[in-house]
Amino acid sequence: MSDSPFGDISIEEFLRDYWQKKPLLVRNAFTDLDAPVGADELAGLSLEEDVESRLVIQSPDSDHWEIKHGPFDDATFAALPDSHWTLLVQAVDHWVPEASDIVEQFRFIPNWRYDDLMVSFASQGGGVGPHYDNYDVFLIQTQGQRRWEVGGFFDQNSPRRPNTPVMIMTDWQPEYNWVLEPGDMLYIPPQVGHNGIGASDDCMTYSVGFRAPSHAEIMRNFTDFIGETLTSESRYTDPDLSLQDNPGEIRAEALEKIRTIFTDYLQDDARLGEWLGKFVTEPKYPELDQAPAQPASIDEIRTALHSGDLCFIRNEGSRFSYSVIDDNQVQLYADGNCFKVSGSGCTLATSLCQTPTIVISQGEWSDPQLQLLADLYNQGSLYTE
C-alpha cells in the first residue's frame, strides 16, 4: 500500500481540502487489501453475546423497514429474504486482530478521534436508507458492489420519515451517484447525506469511523470530573459585596465571578489534559474485562526476558493517547486511566501510542519502564505473545 490511501492526493491535501468539508471517492485505494473477515466470519461474530450487531430488512414492495439486534442464531439467517437486507457488526477490530491492520492505515487522524471498524454485508438492494451521521467515515468496498448516493448537509431538523426504526431522510436529492468496486474507498464527512445500496448479492463494506464527542457530552463529563475533586468548602464568594438598589438584580459583577469559576479550571492545562485524556480513551465497551487472569510484576517480566525478547501488543480494543507536560514528563492515557511518566519512560509511552507492538530485550529497560508495561498489561491494555 502507498503512504497515502487517497491515490494522487497527499494526506496533507486530504486534510486541507476534504476532511470535514466534502466527500471524496478514491478508486483503487486498496487494491492489495486482504480483507480478514468474510461473510461467514461476520455472521459468526453476530452470534456472539458480546458482539454488537444488527440486521436491517426492507420490504422491496413497500416502505416497511425492520431492524433486529443481535446476538442472532442460525434460524435468523435461514429466515432472511432473498434480497433487501444488510448485516452490520460493530467494532470488528476488537474481535479480529488482523482487522486492526486496516485501521492502522488511518493513523494520520489522532488516536482519540478513532471509534471502530464496522463491517456490513448486504444482499442485492440491502441498505439502511438515506441518512446522515455525526461522525467521519471511510467506506472501503472489499467484496461485491455497492451503489452510493451522496450529497447535501443535514441536521436534526431535517425532514425524516416517521414511524421507522432507522433514520430515513425524505425530500432528498443526492448530488453524486457512484458504484464502488472492491478496493474503492469513499470518505463521507459528518452530516453529509448518503445512501448505500447493495448492487450485488455479496456486497461487503468496511467502515472506519471517527467519533466526535458532542458539546453536551464534553460539558457533562468535564464538570463531573472537576466536581469529584472539589471539597464542600469550594464555593462562590463575594467579600467585596456592595449595597445594590434592587436585591432582585443579578449584577454583572456576579456573572463575572461565576465566569471566573469556570475559567480557573479551564486554564489549568494539566488538569484539563488529564480529563480529556481519560475521557477520550474510555473503552468503547467498558463492561468487557480485558485484564489477564494472572497479573504480572516487573520481576516476572525480568524473569521472562531471560528466555528471550518479549513482545507487548496493544489490545485491539484499547485506546492510547498522551499529552506533553514538559520536556521530561508526559501523561499517558490508556483505557480511561492516566499514567504520569517521566525520563526514559516518555519514549516508551509515546511509542505505545504510535505503534501497536513494543519488543523489549533483557537489560535495555529501566524499572519505571517495566512497571509501566506491567501496569498496562495488568489492566488489559497490552498483551504478550
C-alpha positions as CSV (number, residue, x, y, z in Angstrom):
1,M,0.0,0.0,0.0
2,S,1.2,3.6,-0.7
3,D,1.8,6.1,2.1
4,S,-1.4,7.8,1.2
5,P,-4.7,5.9,0.7
6,F,-6.0,8.8,-1.4
7,G,-4.1,8.0,-4.6
8,D,-2.6,11.1,-6.1
9,I,-3.9,13.2,-3.2
10,S,-1.5,13.5,-0.3
11,I,-2.6,13.2,3.2
12,E,-1.9,16.9,3.8
13,E,-4.1,17.8,0.8
14,F,-6.9,15.5,2.0
15,L,-6.9,17.1,5.5
16,R,-6.8,20.6,4.0
17,D,-9.4,20.2,1.2
18,Y,-11.7,17.3,2.2
19,W,-11.6,16.4,5.9
20,Q,-15.0,17.5,7.4
21,K,-15.6,19.6,4.3
22,K,-16.7,17.4,1.3
23,P,-16.9,13.8,0.2
24,L,-14.1,12.1,-1.7
25,L,-14.2,9.0,-3.9
26,V,-10.9,7.2,-4.4
27,R,-10.8,4.4,-7.0
28,N,-8.4,1.5,-6.3
29,A,-7.4,2.9,-2.9
30,F,-6.7,-0.6,-1.5
31,T,-6.1,-2.9,-4.5
32,D,-4.0,-5.3,-2.4
33,L,-6.2,-5.3,0.6
34,D,-6.7,-8.8,2.1
35,A,-9.9,-8.5,4.0
36,P,-9.6,-10.6,7.2
37,V,-13.4,-11.0,7.6
38,G,-15.7,-12.6,5.1
39,A,-19.5,-13.2,5.1
40,D,-19.3,-16.4,7.1
41,E,-17.0,-14.9,9.7
42,L,-19.2,-11.8,10.0
43,A,-22.3,-13.9,10.5
44,G,-20.4,-16.0,13.1
45,L,-19.4,-12.8,15.0
46,S,-23.1,-11.8,15.1
47,L,-23.9,-15.0,17.0
48,E,-21.7,-13.9,20.0
49,E,-23.3,-12.4,23.1
50,D,-20.6,-9.7,23.5
51,V,-20.6,-8.5,19.9
52,E,-22.8,-5.6,18.9
53,S,-24.7,-6.4,15.7
54,R,-27.9,-5.7,13.8
55,L,-29.9,-6.7,10.8
56,V,-31.8,-4.1,8.8
57,I,-34.5,-5.6,6.5
58,Q,-36.6,-3.7,4.0
59,S,-39.6,-4.9,2.1
60,P,-38.8,-4.4,-1.6
61,D,-42.5,-3.9,-2.3
62,S,-43.3,-1.3,0.3
63,D,-41.7,1.3,2.6
64,H,-41.7,-1.1,5.6
65,W,-38.4,-1.3,7.5
66,E,-37.4,-3.7,10.2
67,I,-34.4,-3.8,12.5
68,K,-33.2,-6.7,14.6
69,H,-30.4,-6.6,17.2
70,G,-28.1,-9.5,17.9
71,P,-27.0,-11.9,19.1
72,F,-28.6,-13.9,16.3
73,D,-28.8,-17.6,15.7
74,D,-28.8,-19.8,12.6
75,A,-32.5,-19.7,12.4
76,T,-32.4,-15.9,12.0
77,F,-30.3,-16.2,8.9
78,A,-32.3,-19.1,7.5
79,A,-35.4,-16.9,7.6
80,L,-33.9,-13.9,5.7
81,P,-35.5,-13.0,2.4
82,D,-33.6,-13.3,-0.8
83,S,-32.8,-9.6,-1.1
84,H,-33.0,-6.2,0.6
85,W,-31.3,-6.9,3.9
86,T,-28.0,-6.0,5.4
87,L,-26.0,-7.3,8.4
88,L,-23.9,-4.8,10.4
89,V,-21.3,-5.7,13.0
90,Q,-19.6,-3.0,15.1
91,A,-16.0,-3.0,16.4
92,V,-14.9,-5.9,14.3
93,D,-11.3,-4.8,15.1
94,H,-11.9,-5.6,18.7
95,W,-12.6,-9.3,17.9
96,V,-10.4,-10.0,14.9
97,P,-6.8,-8.8,15.5
98,E,-6.0,-8.9,11.8
99,A,-8.7,-6.3,11.1
100,S,-6.7,-3.7,13.1
101,D,-4.2,-3.6,10.2
102,I,-6.8,-1.7,8.2
103,V,-7.3,0.8,11.0
104,E,-3.5,1.5,11.1
105,Q,-3.8,2.9,7.5
106,F,-5.7,5.9,9.1
107,R,-3.4,6.8,12.0
108,F,-2.9,10.2,10.4
109,I,-6.0,11.0,12.3
110,P,-5.4,11.4,16.1
111,N,-5.9,8.2,18.1
112,W,-8.5,9.7,20.3
113,R,-10.8,10.5,17.4
114,Y,-11.0,6.9,16.3
115,D,-14.1,4.9,17.1
116,D,-14.2,1.5,15.5
117,L,-14.2,-0.6,12.4
118,M,-17.8,-1.6,11.4
119,V,-18.3,-4.3,8.7
120,S,-21.5,-4.7,6.8
121,F,-22.7,-7.4,4.4
122,A,-25.6,-6.6,2.1
123,S,-27.7,-8.6,-0.3
124,Q,-29.0,-7.1,-3.5
125,G,-30.9,-4.0,-2.6
126,G,-29.8,-4.1,1.0
127,G,-29.0,-0.9,3.0
128,V,-30.1,1.3,5.9
129,G,-31.8,4.0,3.8
130,P,-30.8,7.6,3.1
131,H,-29.4,9.2,6.3
132,Y,-26.5,11.2,7.8
133,D,-24.1,10.6,10.6
134,N,-22.4,12.9,13.1
135,Y,-19.0,11.4,12.5
136,D,-16.4,11.0,9.8
137,V,-16.3,7.6,8.0
138,F,-14.2,5.9,5.4
139,L,-16.1,3.3,3.4
140,I,-13.9,0.6,1.8
141,Q,-15.5,-1.8,-0.6
142,T,-13.9,-5.3,-0.1
143,Q,-16.3,-7.5,-2.0
144,G,-19.1,-7.2,-4.5
145,Q,-20.5,-3.8,-5.4
146,R,-22.4,-1.1,-3.6
147,R,-24.1,1.9,-5.1
148,W,-23.7,5.1,-3.1
149,E,-25.9,8.2,-3.4
150,V,-24.2,11.1,-1.7
151,G,-24.8,14.8,-1.1
152,G,-26.3,17.7,0.9
153,F,-25.7,18.7,4.6
154,F,-28.4,17.7,7.2
155,D,-29.1,18.1,10.9
156,Q,-31.7,17.1,13.5
157,N,-34.2,19.5,12.0
158,S,-34.1,17.9,8.5
159,P,-37.3,16.1,7.5
160,R,-37.2,12.4,8.1
161,R,-39.7,9.6,7.6
162,P,-41.8,9.0,10.8
163,N,-42.5,5.6,12.3
164,T,-39.5,3.8,11.0
165,P,-36.9,2.0,13.2
166,V,-34.0,3.6,11.2
167,M,-33.4,7.2,10.4
168,I,-34.5,7.8,6.8
169,M,-34.4,11.3,5.3
170,T,-37.2,12.5,3.0
171,D,-37.2,15.0,0.2
172,W,-33.5,14.2,-0.5
173,Q,-31.9,14.6,-3.9
174,P,-28.3,13.2,-4.0
175,E,-25.6,15.1,-5.8
176,Y,-23.5,12.1,-6.6
177,N,-24.2,8.5,-7.7
178,W,-21.2,6.1,-7.6
179,V,-20.9,2.3,-7.7
180,L,-17.9,1.1,-5.6
181,E,-15.9,-1.9,-6.7
182,P,-13.6,-3.9,-4.4
183,G,-10.7,-1.7,-3.4
184,D,-12.6,1.6,-3.9
185,M,-13.0,3.9,-0.9
186,L,-15.4,6.7,-0.2
187,Y,-14.9,9.4,2.5
188,I,-18.1,10.9,4.0
189,P,-17.9,14.0,6.3
190,P,-20.3,14.5,9.2
191,Q,-23.8,15.5,8.4
192,V,-23.5,14.7,4.7
193,G,-26.4,12.7,3.4
194,H,-25.6,9.2,2.0
195,N,-27.4,6.0,1.0
196,G,-25.6,2.8,0.3
197,I,-27.4,0.1,-1.6
198,G,-26.1,-3.4,-2.3
199,A,-25.6,-3.8,-6.0
200,S,-24.7,-7.5,-5.8
201,D,-25.6,-10.5,-3.7
202,D,-22.2,-10.4,-2.0
203,C,-21.7,-6.8,-1.1
204,M,-19.3,-6.2,1.8
205,T,-18.1,-2.8,3.1
206,Y,-15.6,-1.9,5.8
207,S,-16.4,1.3,7.6
208,V,-13.6,3.1,9.5
209,G,-15.4,5.5,11.8
210,F,-14.1,8.6,13.7
211,R,-16.1,9.9,16.6
212,A,-16.7,13.5,17.7
213,P,-18.0,14.0,21.2
214,S,-20.9,16.3,21.4
215,H,-20.7,19.6,23.4
216,A,-23.2,18.1,25.8
217,E,-21.0,15.1,26.5
218,I,-18.0,17.3,26.9
219,M,-19.6,19.7,29.3
220,R,-21.3,16.9,31.4
221,N,-18.1,14.8,31.6
222,F,-15.8,17.7,32.4
223,T,-18.0,19.1,35.2
224,D,-18.4,15.6,36.7
225,F,-14.6,15.2,36.6
226,I,-14.0,18.6,38.3
227,G,-16.8,18.1,40.8
228,E,-15.3,14.8,42.0
229,T,-12.1,16.7,43.0
230,L,-13.7,19.6,45.0
231,T,-14.5,19.9,48.7
232,S,-17.7,21.3,50.2
233,E,-15.8,24.5,51.0
234,S,-15.2,25.3,47.3
235,R,-18.0,27.8,46.9
236,Y,-19.0,31.2,45.4
237,T,-17.6,34.1,47.5
238,D,-18.2,37.8,47.4
239,P,-16.3,39.6,50.2
240,D,-16.4,42.7,48.1
241,L,-20.2,42.8,48.1
242,S,-21.7,46.3,48.0
243,L,-25.2,47.6,48.5
244,Q,-27.4,47.5,45.4
245,D,-30.7,49.3,44.7
246,N,-32.7,46.2,44.0
247,P,-31.9,42.9,45.7
248,G,-33.5,41.0,42.8
249,E,-30.9,42.1,40.3
250,I,-28.1,39.7,39.3
251,R,-25.3,42.2,38.6
252,A,-22.5,42.0,36.1
253,E,-20.0,41.5,39.0
254,A,-21.8,38.3,40.0
255,L,-21.7,37.0,36.4
256,E,-18.0,37.7,36.2
257,K,-17.4,35.8,39.4
258,I,-19.3,32.8,38.0
259,R,-17.4,33.1,34.7
260,T,-14.1,33.1,36.7
261,I,-15.1,29.8,38.5
262,F,-15.3,28.1,35.1
263,T,-12.2,29.7,33.5
264,D,-10.0,29.0,36.5
265,Y,-10.5,25.2,35.9
266,L,-10.2,25.6,32.1
267,Q,-6.9,27.4,32.4
268,D,-5.2,24.5,34.3
269,D,-3.7,22.8,31.3
270,A,-2.5,19.7,33.3
271,R,-6.0,19.1,34.8
272,L,-7.8,19.8,31.5
273,G,-5.4,17.5,29.7
274,E,-5.9,14.7,32.3
275,W,-9.6,15.0,32.0
276,L,-9.6,15.0,28.2
277,G,-7.1,12.1,28.0
278,K,-9.2,9.9,30.4
279,F,-12.5,10.9,28.7
280,V,-11.5,10.2,25.1
281,T,-9.7,6.9,25.9
282,E,-12.5,5.3,27.8
283,P,-13.2,1.9,26.3
284,K,-16.0,1.6,23.8
285,Y,-17.3,-1.4,25.8
286,P,-16.2,-0.8,29.4
287,E,-18.2,-3.7,30.6
288,L,-15.7,-6.1,28.9
289,D,-12.9,-7.1,31.3
290,Q,-9.7,-7.5,29.3
291,A,-7.4,-7.9,32.4
292,P,-5.4,-11.1,32.5
293,A,-6.3,-13.9,34.9
294,Q,-2.8,-13.6,36.5
295,P,-1.3,-10.1,36.9
296,A,2.4,-9.6,36.2
297,S,5.1,-7.9,38.2
298,I,8.3,-6.4,36.9
299,D,10.2,-9.3,38.5
300,E,8.2,-11.7,36.5
301,I,8.8,-9.7,33.3
302,R,12.6,-9.7,34.0
303,T,12.4,-13.5,34.5
304,A,10.6,-13.9,31.3
305,L,13.2,-11.9,29.5
306,H,15.9,-14.4,30.4
307,S,14.2,-16.7,27.9
308,G,14.3,-14.1,25.1
309,D,12.7,-10.9,23.9
310,L,9.1,-10.1,24.9
311,C,6.6,-8.6,22.5
312,F,3.9,-6.4,24.1
313,I,0.9,-5.8,21.8
314,R,-1.7,-3.1,22.2
315,N,-5.1,-4.7,22.8
316,E,-7.2,-4.2,19.7
317,G,-10.0,-2.7,21.7
318,S,-7.7,-0.4,23.7
319,R,-7.3,3.4,23.3
320,F,-4.0,5.1,23.8
321,S,-3.1,8.8,23.8
322,Y,-0.7,11.1,25.6
323,S,-0.1,14.8,26.4
324,V,3.2,16.5,27.0
325,I,3.6,18.2,30.4
326,D,7.2,19.4,29.9
327,D,10.5,18.3,28.3
328,N,10.8,15.5,30.8
329,Q,7.3,14.4,31.6
330,V,4.2,13.2,29.7
331,Q,0.8,11.9,30.8
332,L,-0.1,8.6,29.1
333,Y,-3.8,7.7,28.8
334,A,-4.9,4.2,28.2
335,D,-8.5,2.9,28.5
336,G,-9.6,5.8,30.7
337,N,-6.7,5.7,33.1
338,C,-3.8,8.2,33.4
339,F,-0.1,7.3,33.9
340,K,2.3,10.1,34.8
341,V,5.6,9.2,33.1
342,S,9.0,10.9,33.2
343,G,12.5,10.5,31.9
344,S,13.2,7.4,29.8
345,G,9.6,6.3,30.2
346,C,8.4,9.2,28.0
347,T,9.8,7.5,24.9
348,L,8.1,4.2,25.8
349,A,4.8,6.0,26.4
350,T,4.8,7.9,23.1
351,S,5.9,4.8,21.2
352,L,2.9,2.8,22.6
353,C,0.6,5.4,21.2
354,Q,2.3,5.3,17.8
355,T,2.9,1.6,17.1
356,P,0.8,-1.4,18.0
357,T,3.7,-3.5,19.3
358,I,6.8,-3.0,21.5
359,V,9.6,-5.5,21.6
360,I,11.8,-5.4,24.8
361,S,15.1,-7.2,25.4
362,Q,16.9,-8.1,28.6
363,G,18.9,-5.2,30.1
364,E,17.5,-2.5,27.9
365,W,14.7,-1.3,30.1
366,S,14.6,0.5,33.4
367,D,12.4,-0.4,36.3
368,P,9.9,2.5,35.7
369,Q,9.5,1.4,32.1
370,L,9.0,-2.2,33.1
371,Q,6.5,-1.0,35.8
372,L,4.5,0.9,33.1
373,L,4.4,-2.2,30.9
374,A,3.3,-4.3,33.9
375,D,0.5,-1.8,34.8
376,L,-0.8,-1.6,31.2
377,Y,-0.7,-5.4,30.9
378,N,-2.5,-5.9,34.2
379,Q,-5.4,-3.6,33.2
380,G,-5.7,-5.4,29.9
381,S,-4.4,-2.6,27.6
382,L,-1.5,-4.7,26.5
383,Y,-1.0,-8.5,26.0
384,T,2.1,-10.6,25.1
385,E,2.9,-13.2,22.5
